[in-house]
């Protein structure tokens, strides 16, 4: 299965493991909650999906790489303690709490969340001294003398032996105590993730044309050459920063992340062309609808890969703006609910000023954010939203402190500030809708009925932010082309059905 399917399978398993009866007991007894073993090639996003699952289920996450652990750190250190049994005194060995188990209790205490996932990566690369203890752990959830707290689901991950010389294959007895989930690299699935994460457009447009370069592990005369999803993502982050600082992205840099000489050369050459296209086509003018006839003509006669790169640049710019606009909308929706809470609390307790109520809500929101961060469940989107809410409240509280209005005037000031934010968001919304229209208008003239318009509609459909933006605010251009696309698809289906009947 691909990583997206694996995520849903693991998420469902965790939900079942944490399901309780009317007495608060787990429906699947802890001893029957088999640890999940996620087996797949390196760098395909195994750790990333665990973070997503924890965030979506609202539970905590503790992650460890087992290659970093010795027997002592995983099981605890021995110490001598004095015991008295039936009048006889003995010195016996006991063990301190495992570092791993202790981390779970620390997260529970800091976040206030009692249930979670203990994710142990590279479980099949444990040291020789630790290996015998893993069977006991996988069966009984015990490290040394200390047990993983109830409500914590164990998910493990590892690489197949062909990718790692340190891998030891589990025997049947060990495998029989786990739920095996095998996952393979899949570009189409990764691209959905890439669009949400803001992966550099040059990476996705290159891989759209050369999907086989997404993930490759080969053994040749010089040893192993490899390209992974992790490599592409890390390269993307560096490229974005290099562009900000106006630094050169060359083969030397690319080769630090992609370890395949042929792919390094081809991607570097493509990036040079991509940068040239970006400069020559003047993307901003196209989206503003002020592009020249020469730009349209160049796009019309360009080769497919050049046209695809141009379309990718246009979409990347517009979809990032849609994402920012939607995040602003989500922040304002959250803020509006919070302002209503402040009003309600003030009405119930008029003796507490509006300024004090705002200060209390700032503390509450900071506490929530800190708790989610400690639990490992704070996504980047939530972090930005909470920061924006806190910033608005802090600015308002400071202003009220300086001007010291009465409570009625304070609410008027809050509403006025909120309305200004909403007006800015709506103005930006209208600007983005106009830019989307200009993109369609340019594509219709430059690409006419070519496959590029099909790619445009498809990309707008599969991207989480553009599909949501269009769903909320509409687009006559998108609707028209989408209906044409569905009509053509239906006609193709009918022709296939007729051919199958051999009429």
C-alpha positions in Angstrom: 0.0 0.0 0.0 1.1 3.6 -0.3 1.8 5.9 2.6 -1.7 7.5 2.5 -3.3 4.1 2.7 -0.9 3.1 5.5 -1.8 6.3 7.4 -5.6 5.5 7.3 -5.0 1.9 8.3 -2.8 2.9 11.3 -5.2 5.7 12.3 -8.2 3.3 12.3 -6.2 0.7 14.4 -5.3 3.4 17.0 -9.0 4.4 17.2 -10.0 0.8 17.8 -7.3 0.3 20.4 -8.5 3.3 22.3 -12.2 2.5 22.1 -13.7 1.9 25.6 -16.8 0.3 27.0 -19.3 1.8 29.4 -17.0 1.1 32.4 -14.0 2.9 30.9 -12.2 -0.3 30.0 -10.5 -0.7 26.6 -12.6 -2.9 24.4 -9.5 -4.6 23.1 -7.5 -5.6 26.2 -4.0 -4.0 26.3 -2.3 -7.4 26.1 -4.2 -8.0 22.7 -3.3 -4.6 21.3 -0.6 -5.7 18.9 2.1 -3.2 18.1 1.9 -2.0 14.5 5.0 -2.6 12.4 5.3 -0.1 9.5 7.8 -1.6 7.1 9.0 0.5 4.1 11.9 2.0 2.3 13.7 4.9 3.9 12.6 8.5 3.5 9.0 7.9 2.3 7.3 9.8 5.2 6.8 7.2 8.0 7.5 9.6 10.8 5.5 12.4 9.1 2.3 10.3 9.0 2.6 9.5 12.7 2.6 13.3 13.5 -0.5 13.7 11.3 -2.3 10.8 13.0 -1.6 12.2 16.5 -2.8 15.7 15.4 -6.0 14.4 13.8 -6.9 12.2 16.7 -5.9 14.8 19.3 -3.6 12.5 21.2 0.0 12.8 22.2 3.1 11.5 20.3 6.4 10.3 21.7 9.0 9.4 19.0 12.3 7.6 19.4 14.9 6.1 17.0 16.0 2.7 18.4 19.4 2.9 16.7 20.4 5.5 19.3 19.6 3.3 22.3 21.7 1.0 24.3 20.3 -1.6 26.6 20.8 0.7 29.6 19.0 3.7 28.1 16.1 1.6 26.9 15.7 -0.6 30.0 17.1 1.5 32.7 20.2 1.4 34.8 20.7 -1.2 37.6 21.1 -0.2 41.2 21.3 -2.1 44.5 18.5 -1.8 47.0 18.1 -3.3 50.5 15.1 -5.6 51.1 13.7 -7.5 54.1 12.0 -10.8 53.5 10.5 -12.7 56.5 13.1 -11.2 58.8 16.0 -11.8 56.5 17.8 -8.9 54.8 19.0 -9.0 51.2 20.7 -6.7 48.7 19.0 -7.1 45.3 19.3 -5.4 41.9 16.6 -3.1 40.6 16.4 -0.9 37.6 15.7 2.8 37.2 12.9 3.8 34.9 13.6 3.5 31.1 14.3 6.8 29.4 11.6 5.9 26.9 8.9 5.2 29.5 9.9 8.3 31.5 9.4 10.4 28.3 5.8 9.2 28.1 5.0 10.3 31.6 6.7 13.6 31.1 4.6 14.3 28.0 1.4 13.3 29.9 2.3 15.6 32.7 3.2 18.6 30.5 0.3 18.3 28.1 -2.4 16.9 30.3 -3.2 14.3 27.5 -3.4 10.8 28.9 -3.5 8.8 25.6 -1.0 8.7 22.8 1.3 6.9 20.4 4.7 5.6 21.2 6.5 5.6 17.9 9.7 3.6 17.8 11.6 4.0 14.5 14.2 1.6 13.1 12.9 -1.1 15.5 14.7 -3.8 13.5 18.1 -2.1 13.9 18.4 -2.4 17.7 21.8 -3.3 19.2 22.8 -6.9 19.9 22.4 -6.3 23.7 18.9 -4.9 23.3 17.5 -7.4 20.8 16.5 -10.1 23.4 14.4 -7.6 25.3 12.4 -6.5 22.3 10.3 -9.7 22.3 9.2 -9.0 25.9 8.5 -5.4 25.0 6.4 -6.2 21.9 4.3 -8.8 23.8 3.9 -7.1 27.2 4.7 -3.4 26.5 7.4 -3.5 29.2 10.9 -2.0 29.2 12.9 -3.5 32.1 10.5 -3.4 35.1 8.4 -0.5 33.8 5.3 -0.8 31.7 4.1 1.5 28.9 1.0 3.3 30.4 -2.4 2.1 29.3 -3.8 4.2 26.6 -0.6 4.4 24.7 -0.5 2.5 21.4 2.9 1.2 20.1 3.7 1.8 16.5 7.1 0.7 15.2 8.8 1.3 11.9 11.7 -0.2 10.0 13.4 -0.6 6.7 13.7 -3.8 4.7 17.1 -5.5 4.8 18.0 -4.5 1.3 18.2 -0.8 2.4 20.1 -1.2 5.6 23.0 -3.5 6.5 22.2 -3.1 10.2 18.7 -4.6 9.8 18.0 -7.9 11.6 15.1 -9.9 10.4 12.5 -10.7 13.1 11.7 -14.3 13.6 8.2 -15.8 13.4 7.6 -15.5 17.1 8.3 -11.8 17.1 6.3 -11.1 13.9 3.4 -13.0 15.2 3.1 -10.4 18.0 2.8 -7.4 15.6 0.5 -6.0 12.9 2.6 -5.7 9.7 1.9 -2.8 7.4 4.1 -2.8 4.3 4.3 0.5 2.4 5.8 1.5 -0.9 6.9 4.9 -2.4 4.2 6.5 -4.5 4.7 9.9 -6.2 1.0 10.7 -6.7 0.4 10.3 -2.9 3.5 12.2 -2.0 2.5 15.1 -4.3 -0.7 15.7 -2.3 1.6 16.0 0.8 4.0 18.2 -1.1 1.4 20.7 -2.2 0.2 21.1 1.4 3.8 21.5 2.7 4.8 24.1 0.1 7.4 22.0 -1.6 9.3 24.0 -4.2 7.4 24.1 -7.5 10.5 23.2 -9.5 10.6 19.9 -7.6 7.0 18.9 -8.3 7.0 20.1 -11.9 10.2 18.1 -12.6 8.8 15.0 -11.0 5.5 15.4 -12.9 7.5 14.8 -16.0 9.9 12.3 -14.5 8.0 10.3 -11.9 10.6 7.5 -11.9 13.1 9.9 -10.4 10.9 10.4 -7.3 12.3 7.4 -5.5 15.2 5.3 -6.6 17.7 3.0 -4.9 20.3 1.3 -7.1 23.5 -0.6 -6.6 26.2 0.2 -9.1 30.0 0.0 -9.5 30.5 3.0 -7.2 28.2 1.6 -4.5 24.6 2.6 -3.8 23.0 5.5 -5.4 19.7 6.7 -3.9 17.0 9.4 -4.1 14.2 9.5 -1.6 11.2 11.6 -0.7 13.0 12.9 2.3 15.9 14.1 0.0 13.5 16.0 -2.3 11.8 17.7 0.7 15.0 18.7 2.3 16.4 20.0 -1.0 13.2 22.0 -1.5 13.6 23.7 1.9 17.2 24.7 1.0 16.3 25.9 -2.4 13.6 28.2 -1.1 16.0 29.7 1.4 18.7 30.1 -1.3 16.3 32.0 -3.5 15.5 34.3 -0.6 19.2 35.0 -0.1 19.9 35.1 -3.8 22.3 32.2 -3.6 23.1 29.8 -6.4 21.5 26.3 -6.6 24.1 24.2 -8.4 25.0 20.5 -8.8 27.2 20.6 -5.7 24.2 21.7 -3.6 21.7 19.3 -5.2 24.1 16.4 -4.9 24.1 16.9 -1.1 20.4 15.7 -1.1 20.0 13.6 -4.2 22.6 10.8 -4.4 22.2 9.8 -8.0 24.6 11.5 -10.5 22.2 11.3 -13.5 19.2 12.7 -11.6 21.4 15.4 -10.0 22.6 16.6 -13.5 19.1 16.5 -15.0 17.3 18.2 -12.1 20.0 21.0 -11.9 19.7 21.6 -15.7 15.9 21.7 -15.3 16.1 24.1 -12.4 18.3 26.5 -14.5 15.6 26.4 -17.3 12.9 26.8 -14.7 14.6 29.9 -13.3 14.9 31.3 -16.8 11.2 30.7 -17.6 10.3 32.4 -14.3 12.2 35.5 -15.3 11.2 35.6 -19.0 7.5 34.9 -18.6 6.9 37.5 -15.8 4.4 35.4 -13.8 3.1 38.3 -11.8 2.0 40.1 -15.0 0.1 37.1 -16.3 -1.8 36.8 -13.0 -2.5 40.5 -13.0 -3.8 40.3 -16.6 -1.2 42.8 -17.9 1.0 40.3 -19.8 2.1 41.2 -23.4 1.1 39.5 -26.6 4.7 38.3 -27.0 4.5 36.3 -23.8 1.2 34.6 -25.0 2.9 33.8 -28.4 6.0 32.4 -26.7 3.8 30.1 -24.5 1.7 29.1 -27.5 4.7 27.8 -29.5 6.7 26.4 -26.6 7.3 22.7 -26.0 5.1 20.8 -23.6 7.7 20.7 -20.8 8.2 24.5 -21.0 4.5 25.1 -20.9 4.1 22.7 -18.0 6.8 24.5 -16.1 5.1 27.8 -16.7 1.7 26.5 -15.6 3.4 25.1 -12.5 4.8 28.5 -11.6 1.5 30.2 -12.1 -0.3 27.6 -10.0 2.3 27.7 -7.3 2.0 31.4 -6.9 -1.8 31.5 -6.9 -2.3 28.4 -4.7 0.1 29.8 -2.1 -2.0 33.0 -2.0 -5.2 30.9 -1.7 -3.6 29.0 1.2 -2.7 32.2 3.0 -6.2 33.7 2.4 -7.9 30.5 3.8 -5.6 30.5 6.9 -6.6 34.1 7.4 -10.2 33.2 7.1 -9.8 30.3 9.6 -8.0 32.6 12.0 -10.8 35.2 11.9 -13.5 32.5 12.4 -11.6 31.3 15.5 -11.2 34.9 16.7 -14.8 35.7 16.2 -15.8 32.7 18.4 -13.3 33.9 21.0 -14.7 37.5 21.0 -18.2 36.1 21.5 -16.9 34.1 24.5 -15.4 37.2 26.0 -18.7 39.1 25.6 -20.6 36.2 27.2 -18.2 36.0 30.1 -18.4 39.7 30.7 -22.2 39.7 30.6 -22.2 36.9 33.3 -19.6 38.7 35.4 -19.8 42.5 34.7 -17.4 43.2 37.6 -14.5 41.7 35.5 -13.5 44.2 32.9 -13.2 43.4 29.2 -9.5 44.1 29.4 -9.1 41.4 32.2 -11.2 38.9 30.2 -8.9 39.4 27.2 -5.9 38.9 29.3 -7.4 35.6 30.6 -8.1 34.4 27.1 -4.5 35.2 26.1 -3.3 33.0 28.9 -5.8 30.2 28.0 -4.7 30.2 24.3 -1.0 30.2 25.3 -1.7 27.3 27.6 -3.5 25.4 24.9 -0.7 26.0 22.4 1.9 24.9 24.8 0.0 21.8 25.7 -0.4 20.8 22.0 3.3 21.5 21.4 4.3 19.3 24.4 2.1 16.5 23.1 3.6 16.7 19.6 0.2 17.5 18.1 0.6 21.1 17.1 0.6 21.4 13.3 2.2 24.3 11.5 -1.3 25.6 10.4 -2.6 25.5 14.0 0.6 27.2 15.3 0.1 30.1 12.8 -3.6 30.4 13.7 -3.0 30.5 17.4 -0.2 33.0 17.1 -2.4 35.3 15.0 -5.2 35.1 17.6 -2.8 35.8 20.4 -1.3 38.7 18.5 -4.7 40.3 17.9 -5.7 40.0 21.6 -2.3 41.2 22.9 -2.5 44.3 20.6 -6.1 45.0 21.7 -5.3 44.5 25.4 -2.3 46.9 25.1 -4.5 49.5 23.4 -7.2 49.2 26.0 -4.7 49.6 28.7 -3.4 52.8 27.2 -6.8 54.4 26.3 -8.7 52.9 29.3 -12.3 53.1 27.8 -15.4 51.9 29.5 -16.5 48.3 28.7 -19.1 49.3 26.1 -16.5 51.4 24.2 -14.0 48.5 24.6 -16.3 46.1 22.8 -16.8 48.7 20.0 -13.0 49.0 19.6 -12.7 45.2 19.4 -15.4 45.0 16.8 -13.9 47.8 14.8 -10.4 46.2 14.8 -12.0 42.8 13.9 -14.0 44.4 11.0 -10.8 45.9 9.6 -9.2 42.5 9.5 -12.3 41.0 7.8 -12.3 43.8 5.2 -8.7 43.1 4.4 -9.3 39.4 4.0 -12.3 40.0 1.7 -10.3 42.5 -0.4 -7.5 39.9 -0.8 -10.2 37.3 -1.6 -11.5 39.4 -4.5 -8.0 40.0 -5.8 -7.2 36.3 -5.8 -10.5 35.5 -7.7 -9.5 38.1 -10.3 -6.0 36.5 -10.6 -7.6 33.1 -11.0 -9.7 34.5 -13.9 -6.6 35.9 -15.5 -4.9 32.6 -15.3 -7.7 30.9 -17.1 -7.9 33.7 -19.7 -4.2 33.4 -20.4 -4.4 29.5 -20.6 -7.3 29.6 -23.0 -5.4 31.9 -25.4 -1.9 30.5 -25.0 -2.7 26.8 -24.7 -6.1 26.7 -26.4 -7.5 23.2 -26.2 -4.2 21.6 -25.2 -3.6 19.3 -22.3 -2.3 22.2 -20.3 -5.9 23.4 -19.6 -6.8 19.8 -18.4 -3.7 19.9 -16.1 -4.8 23.3 -14.8 -8.3 22.1 -13.9 -6.9 18.9 -12.4 -4.3 20.6 -10.3 -6.9 23.1 -8.9 -9.1 20.1 -8.1 -6.5 18.0 -6.3 -4.8 20.8 -4.3 -6.5 21.0 -0.9 -6.3 24.8 -0.7 -7.4 25.7 -4.3 -10.3 23.1 -4.2 -11.5 24.6 -0.9 -11.1 28.2 -2.1 -13.1 27.5 -5.2 -15.7 25.5 -3.3 -16.2 28.4 -0.9 -16.1 31.4 -3.3 -16.7 29.8 -6.7 -15.1 30.3 -10.1 -17.1 30.5 -13.3 -14.0 29.7 -15.4 -13.2 26.6 -13.4 -16.9 25.5 -13.4 -17.1 25.8 -17.2 -13.9 23.9 -17.9 -14.6 21.3 -15.2 -18.1 20.6 -16.8 -16.4 20.3 -20.2 -13.9 17.9 -18.7 -16.5 15.7 -17.1 -18.5 15.7 -20.4 -15.5 14.5 -22.4 -14.8 11.8 -19.8 -18.4 10.6 -19.9 -18.3 10.5 -23.8 -15.1 8.4 -23.5 -16.8 6.1 -21.1 -19.8 5.7 -23.4 -17.5 4.9 -26.4 -15.7 2.3 -24.4 -19.1 0.7 -23.4 -20.2 0.7 -27.1 -16.9 -0.9 -28.2 -17.3 -3.5 -25.5 -20.7 -4.5 -26.9 -19.1 -4.9 -30.3 -22.0 -3.1 -32.1 
